[in-house]
Amino acid sequence: MKLSKTALFIAILAAILLLVAGPGARFGLWSFGTGFLLLRIALYAGLAVAVLSLLFLLIPKTRAGGSKPLAIALLIGLAVAWVPYSQYRTARSVPAIHDITTDTVNPPPFVAIIPLRADARNPPEYMGEEIATQQRESYPDIQTLELDASPAETFQRARKAVEDMGLEVVAAVANEGRIEATATTFWFGFKDDVVIRIEARGNGSRLDIRSKSRVGRSDVGANAARIRRFVSLFQDGN
């Protein structure tokens, strides 16, 4: 019985570590590095308690009188371990880059956001062909939008899509066709910056968007997902 209660206690402790790792970093209680360390501890603890709980359930002597807490510990442990493991799998499936744009030759530059990135680990400049090649291989669908609408109409639709995404608008300069905004991730509170460039093209317009993380070598696919969501909302607003 004591073994079953101990397993359940460890499983609950692992779940607590998982739940507080991100919010603690987001609200400044500890660094991002500490948050990731807590995630790793939660992963190992969850996996260990799941394995031990399963073994205890298979042994009649340890199962007797404690099958319910052992089963709960097994489920909690598996759930806790799955969250960071799934993130790890996602990170391995995408390139280790953090700057995604529809125009890899002449990406939209940040202007108003540059002061906000003063302390960012990742510089605002685009790093060139090295990441452009990786992006084209992994995200071939992220392309410039060629539109029949006028630049003014495109600008208004783009701004609405940005606001619908819940991004914090930093600048919206209609006469330059430029929108800049910042996204804050839900769990860890990472800051990613977005810039949209709208230009006249014949009787219509051309829209390019760029999304770049302030920290981290890999964005785990977040910036590409953000651009895809913007495109979806923009097109739905047609």
C-alpha positions as CSV (number, residue, x, y, z in Angstrom):
1,M,0.0,0.0,0.0
2,K,2.9,2.4,0.8
3,L,4.4,1.8,-2.6
4,S,1.1,2.7,-4.4
5,K,0.8,5.9,-2.4
6,T,4.4,6.8,-3.1
7,A,4.0,6.2,-6.8
8,L,0.9,8.4,-6.8
9,F,2.7,11.1,-4.9
10,I,5.5,11.1,-7.4
11,A,3.1,11.2,-10.3
12,I,1.3,14.2,-8.8
13,L,4.6,15.9,-8.2
14,A,5.7,15.4,-11.8
15,A,2.3,16.8,-13.0
16,I,2.8,19.9,-10.8
17,L,6.3,20.4,-12.2
18,L,5.0,20.1,-15.7
19,L,2.2,22.6,-15.1
20,V,4.4,25.3,-13.4
21,A,7.5,25.0,-15.6
22,G,6.1,27.4,-18.3
23,P,4.1,29.9,-16.2
24,G,6.9,30.3,-13.8
25,A,9.2,31.4,-16.6
26,R,6.5,33.5,-18.2
27,F,6.0,35.5,-15.0
28,G,9.6,35.8,-14.1
29,L,9.8,33.4,-11.2
30,W,12.7,31.6,-12.9
31,S,14.6,31.6,-16.2
32,F,13.5,29.9,-19.4
33,G,16.4,27.5,-18.8
34,T,15.0,26.5,-15.4
35,G,11.6,26.1,-17.0
36,F,13.1,23.6,-19.5
37,L,14.9,21.8,-16.8
38,L,11.7,21.4,-14.9
39,L,10.1,20.0,-18.0
40,R,12.9,17.4,-18.3
41,I,12.5,16.4,-14.7
42,A,8.8,16.0,-15.2
43,L,9.4,13.9,-18.3
44,Y,11.8,11.5,-16.5
45,A,9.7,11.4,-13.3
46,G,6.5,10.7,-15.2
47,L,8.1,8.0,-17.3
48,A,9.7,6.4,-14.3
49,V,6.6,6.4,-12.2
50,A,4.6,5.0,-15.1
51,V,7.0,2.1,-15.6
52,L,7.1,1.4,-11.8
53,S,3.4,1.6,-11.5
54,L,2.9,-0.9,-14.3
55,L,5.4,-3.3,-12.7
56,F,3.7,-3.0,-9.4
57,L,0.3,-3.7,-11.0
58,L,1.7,-6.9,-12.5
59,I,3.0,-8.2,-9.2
60,P,0.2,-9.6,-7.0
61,K,1.9,-8.7,-3.7
62,T,2.4,-5.0,-4.6
63,R,-1.0,-4.8,-6.4
64,A,-3.0,-6.0,-3.4
65,G,-4.9,-3.2,-1.9
66,G,-3.3,-0.6,-4.0
67,S,-4.4,-1.2,-7.6
68,K,-6.5,2.0,-7.9
69,P,-3.7,4.5,-6.8
70,L,-1.2,2.6,-9.0
71,A,-3.5,2.8,-12.0
72,I,-4.0,6.5,-11.4
73,A,-0.2,7.0,-11.0
74,L,0.3,5.1,-14.3
75,L,-2.1,7.3,-16.2
76,I,-0.8,10.5,-14.7
77,G,2.8,9.5,-15.4
78,L,2.1,8.6,-19.0
79,A,0.2,11.9,-19.5
80,V,3.0,14.0,-17.9
81,A,5.7,12.2,-20.0
82,W,3.8,12.6,-23.2
83,V,3.6,16.4,-23.2
84,P,7.4,17.2,-23.3
85,Y,8.0,14.1,-25.4
86,S,5.5,15.2,-28.1
87,Q,7.2,18.6,-28.1
88,Y,10.6,16.9,-28.6
89,R,9.2,14.9,-31.5
90,T,7.8,18.1,-33.1
91,A,11.1,19.8,-32.7
92,R,12.9,16.9,-34.4
93,S,10.5,17.0,-37.3
94,V,11.1,20.7,-38.2
95,P,14.3,22.6,-39.1
96,A,16.2,24.3,-36.2
97,I,15.4,27.8,-37.4
98,H,13.3,30.6,-35.9
99,D,12.8,33.1,-38.7
100,I,10.1,32.3,-41.3
101,T,9.0,34.5,-44.2
102,T,7.0,34.4,-47.4
103,D,9.9,36.2,-49.2
104,T,13.3,34.6,-48.5
105,V,15.0,36.8,-51.0
106,N,13.9,40.1,-49.7
107,P,12.1,39.5,-46.4
108,P,10.1,42.3,-44.8
109,P,12.4,44.2,-42.4
110,F,11.4,45.1,-38.8
111,V,11.3,48.8,-38.1
112,A,9.2,49.7,-35.0
113,I,9.9,46.4,-33.3
114,I,13.7,46.8,-33.4
115,P,13.9,48.6,-30.1
116,L,11.7,45.9,-28.5
117,R,14.3,43.3,-29.5
118,A,17.2,45.2,-28.0
119,D,17.8,42.5,-25.4
120,A,16.7,39.6,-27.6
121,R,19.1,36.7,-28.2
122,N,18.2,36.5,-31.8
123,P,19.1,39.6,-33.9
124,P,16.4,41.2,-36.1
125,E,18.4,40.7,-39.3
126,Y,17.6,37.9,-41.7
127,M,20.4,35.3,-41.7
128,G,20.2,34.7,-45.4
129,E,20.4,31.6,-47.7
130,E,21.4,29.2,-44.9
131,I,17.9,29.3,-43.3
132,A,16.1,30.1,-46.5
133,T,17.1,26.8,-48.0
134,Q,15.9,25.0,-44.9
135,Q,12.6,26.9,-45.0
136,R,11.9,26.1,-48.6
137,E,12.5,22.4,-48.0
138,S,10.3,22.2,-44.9
139,Y,7.7,24.8,-45.6
140,P,7.2,25.0,-49.3
141,D,3.6,26.2,-48.9
142,I,4.7,29.5,-47.3
143,Q,4.7,31.9,-50.3
144,T,3.9,35.5,-51.1
145,L,0.3,36.3,-51.6
146,E,-0.5,37.8,-54.9
147,L,-3.9,39.6,-54.7
148,D,-6.4,41.3,-56.9
149,A,-7.4,43.7,-54.1
150,S,-5.9,47.2,-53.8
151,P,-3.1,47.8,-51.3
152,A,-5.5,49.8,-49.1
153,E,-8.0,47.0,-49.0
154,T,-5.3,44.4,-48.4
155,F,-4.0,46.5,-45.5
156,Q,-7.3,46.7,-43.8
157,R,-7.9,42.9,-44.2
158,A,-4.4,42.2,-43.0
159,R,-4.8,44.3,-39.9
160,K,-8.1,42.7,-39.1
161,A,-6.5,39.2,-39.4
162,V,-3.7,40.3,-37.1
163,E,-6.2,41.5,-34.5
164,D,-8.3,38.4,-34.8
165,M,-5.2,36.4,-34.0
166,G,-4.8,38.3,-30.7
167,L,-1.4,39.8,-31.6
168,E,-0.3,43.0,-30.0
169,V,-0.1,45.6,-32.8
170,V,3.1,47.6,-32.5
171,A,2.8,49.7,-35.7
172,A,0.3,50.0,-38.5
173,V,1.5,52.4,-41.2
174,A,-1.0,52.4,-44.0
175,N,1.0,54.7,-46.4
176,E,4.0,52.3,-46.1
177,G,1.9,49.2,-46.2
178,R,3.6,48.0,-43.0
179,I,2.1,46.2,-40.0
180,E,4.2,45.1,-37.1
181,A,3.0,43.0,-34.1
182,T,4.1,40.8,-31.3
183,A,2.8,37.4,-30.3
184,T,3.2,36.0,-26.8
185,T,3.1,32.2,-26.5
186,F,0.6,30.8,-24.0
187,W,2.7,28.6,-21.8
188,F,6.2,30.0,-21.5
189,G,5.3,33.5,-22.7
190,F,7.9,33.6,-25.5
191,K,7.8,36.7,-27.6
192,D,7.7,36.3,-31.4
193,D,7.6,39.3,-33.7
194,V,5.6,39.7,-36.9
195,V,6.0,42.1,-39.8
196,I,3.7,42.4,-42.8
197,R,4.6,44.2,-46.0
198,I,2.0,45.2,-48.6
199,E,3.0,46.6,-52.0
200,A,1.2,47.6,-55.1
201,R,1.5,45.1,-57.9
202,G,-0.1,45.9,-61.2
203,N,-3.8,46.4,-60.6
204,G,-3.6,44.5,-57.3
205,S,-1.2,44.0,-54.4
206,R,1.4,41.7,-53.0
207,L,1.5,40.7,-49.3
208,D,4.6,39.3,-47.5
209,I,4.7,38.3,-43.9
210,R,7.6,37.4,-41.6
211,S,7.5,35.9,-38.1
212,K,10.7,35.6,-36.0
213,S,11.3,34.4,-32.4
214,R,13.3,36.6,-30.0
215,V,14.9,33.6,-28.2
216,G,15.7,30.0,-29.1
217,R,17.5,28.3,-32.0
218,S,14.4,26.4,-33.0
219,D,10.9,27.7,-32.9
220,V,9.4,24.1,-33.0
221,G,7.4,25.1,-36.1
222,A,5.6,28.0,-34.3
223,N,6.4,30.8,-36.7
224,A,5.3,28.7,-39.8
225,A,2.1,27.8,-38.0
226,R,1.5,31.5,-37.2
227,I,2.0,32.5,-40.8
228,R,-0.4,29.8,-41.9
229,R,-3.0,30.9,-39.5
230,F,-2.7,34.5,-40.6
231,V,-3.1,33.4,-44.2
232,S,-6.2,31.4,-43.3
233,L,-7.8,34.2,-41.5
234,F,-6.9,36.7,-44.2
235,Q,-8.4,34.6,-46.9
236,D,-11.5,33.9,-44.8
237,G,-12.0,37.6,-44.6
238,N,-12.3,37.8,-48.3
